[in-house]
């Protein structure tokens, strides 16, 4: 009786050999990528320190194999020459190993924001993250988001205008013209949802202890001059070169008051405060302005706010067209000075 031929099992090993080779190659790529990330991070930190930045952190670690590169930076402190800075128990930066063109940075344990000349405020929430993508382009896409943040002013610091919010979002991306990215313009969109003001502050007054929601968008012109945060601040060189915001529009809701806003252009004066006009189509504006007049904030001109509230009270519940002017470092409604103009730097 003839014995059946034995089949070679060598073919069964081929897929495993191929998988092993691919895994080895991918592992080599992952280690190369993480080494490049660490090298470039060290070089960037060194360059920033030479430019006057103060940066410190404990020993970092890189994990995430096989599909991600995850850099953990404990006890991070970053201070710009302008005096603005952040500190966090830990910052975590993560990217896809197969396409390291998008990074997400999170502060899982909150952070402390240092405001130049105003002191520190602690920020904690359900999510604090910054994403940066299209790094190979001249202007990357930026998205900063805070989910249910709470703000705690440190002792001796200037009060922060809001105590908490449901959501804060800032989007910055290249402006598109005819489907193509403009050479020197960026679109900016800001969203503040259900913010509560600090006790006795202007936001609490304007909302009558209610909530503030704002959605504003516009185009930033001359974006190439936003070169860095030097001692004068990130907007100083931009302003000096004619930088401005254009095509501004949005919506505001403060308690029972509502408004649609538009502005053709806003810029900043030499001191960093806004200049220009904002048109509002407002519903029940008197309630917000009257609440502002009762604010305990020293920044609010309570007499001017009271006069503006009386002037707008004649509209009742009807809609009214208003113009807010930023000039001479102040915010004006008609002849009434309400408060200092918002400060960019």
Secondary structure, 3 states (H helix, E strand, C coil): CCCCCCCCCHHHHHHHHHHHHHHHHHHHHHHHHHHHHHHHHHHHHHHHHHCCCEEECCCCEEECCCCEEEEEEEEEEEECCCCCEEEEEEEEEEEECCEEEEEEEECCCCEEEEECCCEEEEEECCEEEEEEECCCCCCCEEEEEEECCEEEECCCCCCCCEEECCEEEEEEEEEEECCEEEEEEEEEEEEEEEEEECCCCHHHHHHCCCCEEEEEEEEEECHHHCCCCCCCCCCHHHHHCCCEEEEEEEEEEECCEEEEEEEEEEEECCCCEEEEEEEEEEECHHHHHHHHHCCCCCCECHHHHHHHHHHHHHHCCCEEEEEEEEECCEEEECCEEEEECCECC
